[in-house]
Amino acid sequence: MLRISASTVRDRWQLFAGALLTVTLGVALVQSAVLVLVSTGEPEIPPGTSARDAEQIREGYAGAATLLGMATPLAMFLAMFIVGSTFAFAVEQRRRELALLRMLGGSRPQLIGLLLGEAFLLGLIGSVLGMVLGVPAAWVQARLLIGIGLLPDGFSPGWSNSVLVLSPGVGITVAVCGVLAASYRSARVRPLDALRNTPRAARVMTAGRWLTGLSSLALTLLLIAAGNGTDLLLTLMVGMGISIVGSVALSALSPLAVPLVGRLLGTVLRTGVLGELAQANLRDAVRRSASTAAPVIVLVGLLVGLTGTLNSLARATGADLERITVAELVVTSDGAAAARIPHIPGVALASPQSQVEMAVTARYREEQRTYRQTHHSGIIAVDGTAYRRAHRLTPTSGTLDDLRGRTIVIGPGLAGEGILRGSVTARIGDEKVKLRTVARLPEVLENRSANFLVPRDLVPAAILAEAPTETMVQVAPGTSARAVADRIRAAGIGDVRTTAQWADARVEDEQRGTMGIMAVLMGMSGLYAAIAVINAVVIAAAERRTEFAVARATGLSRGQVVRMATIESTAVTVIGLFLGSLVAAAALAGFQQGGILAVPWTLLALLIVASLAVTAGAGALTTLAMTKPSATALVTARE
């Protein structure tokens, strides 16, 4: 059967071009991610790097590994989904060919073996091409991670022989798993279908579709109900889950959903003859319509849902920063300049927060195990009383008023960690001291919040003078914050922003890495969806030569046939966009309660324009190619 599979792939390569390209891209993305991950396993710290900078480099490597670990499974899911939908549609279009094999004596297991053999060959070819493409793709991923600040400038991905086994395994697995359901469905083709000029329409909603669609829909409804609480972390996780599961549900149920929504478009489509014909095709060619709409549903549901979820989290983080900060202005400067702020007219309170170069070693307990860990970053020197007045943070234990002398406070960044009570060891320059823990602050939403707070009188004045410092400024009652900001700028102290501007800038900087990876996912998802949509349109149009010829023979011009097909493709895309938007709306519904909902309108508009352009363009060009031969010759010809 493998020889027949190879012959089919060679002779009917147009059917498999989209699946082959998808497997190639999937293998290249996975391989490049693995090469970068392997290279980040042991960070290379340049000689002479300070301990704090070395820790930040290690954190950047860990962040890069985390983001690549998130992107890779999503790429696998998209690749398997696109390959599966492509093969399912291709199998249906080859129904008469498969029935002829059954009539010639082919058994059901042999038909399954034929299609699995085709998938194996596609996976193998796609793996080879993907391995070649994966080498420059690894360089591109590394450049991206360097650009968003997660990896240092000198980083370069290396080579690992493990990808020689991994890449073919990924490509063949994606192809075979994607075609598995379609191959079992093909085994139910009846031999008599080979004698029909028009193959008997198959049941579109198979048992597998019902099971996948209804189970995913039920899980989506459960997630929607669970996401109506007030816990932001739960809402975030639920929103991401709905984006994925909801997209799967509506794509599986698209043979039901697309015709149903298509009826709502009837009033628009029935304004002309071409519109009525397009609506009839939309209603009758359910599998073709569903195959075109499904990738659009997944694209919009995933991208708008995930991006909106992350944007809403960013807005919540900014709102939380504004809530806990009791100040009108934030001044960024060095420690020496910050010492001049209290003398500016109109300043009622100045609470400086300096990032100091020191190391803190604390003891942790985790699952009956005690260990020590040294921190070099996130150590902030503050005045305890001023910090308390400038922040709405109630310590979970102790008080900030005791932060003086050889003491320390566990900051929000480590509030959820298992640091043991008692004392920690600090190294300031060449001096090593014991610091008593006097308070613990609660967790906040910001990921880069302070790990430890130390009193300013503990740090040598020379270190404080050069330390990067943010000063929270409260203006005196009756004084204009803008006037105070102008005076600070005139004094040349540093950069002055309102609290809202400062919070937005911190959140934007924190989200830069995540949004960089999201940009890659958007491009990858868009490319996958475009491949799937174009593939579905091309395969369908190739089987509609006679249908287009009959339409022309009954009085329609070639231009009218092209417009009819374009209207049909556009209508299917609009339905896919609508259903995908429903998934995204469900994913983002939980963020409405706190007023932190951030809908990515620009992204949604871009997806709408791009989807309509791709489907309409593919439909028009393919129909032009299919209507080039004489209509009379096609109508009278027998296959």
Secondary structure, 3 states (H helix, E strand, C coil): CHHHHHHHHHHCHHHHHHHHHHHHHHHHHHHHHHHHHHHCCCCCCCCCCCHHHHHHHHHHHHHHHHHHHHHHHHHHHHHHHHHHHHHHHHHHHCHHHHHHHHHCCCCHHHHHHHHHHHHHHHHHHHHHHHHHHHHHHHHHHHHHHHHCCCCCCCCCCCCCCCHHHHHHHHHHHHHHHHHHHHHHHHCCCCHHHHHCCCCCCCCCCCHHHHHHHHHHHHHHHHHHHHCCCCCHHHHHHHHHHHHHHHHHHHHHCHHHHHHHHHHHCHHHHCCCHHHHHHHHHHHHCHHHHHHHHHHHHHHHHHHHHHHHHHHHHHHHHHHHHHHHECCCEEEEEEHHHHCCHHHCCCEEEEEEEEECCCEEEEEEEECCEEEEEEECCCEEEECHHHHHHHECCCCCEECHHHCCCCEEEECHHHCCCCECCCEEEEEECCEEEEEEEEEECCCCCCCCCCCEEEEHHHCCHHHHHHCEEEEEEEECCCCCHHHHHHHHHHCCCCEEEEHHHHHHHHHHHHHHHHHHHHHHHHHHHHHHHHHHHHHHHHHHHHCCHHHHHHHHHCCCCHHHHHHHHHHHHHHHHHHHHHHHHHHHHHHHHHHCCCCCCCCCHHHHHHHHHHHHHHHHHHHHHHHHHHCCCCHHHHHHCCC
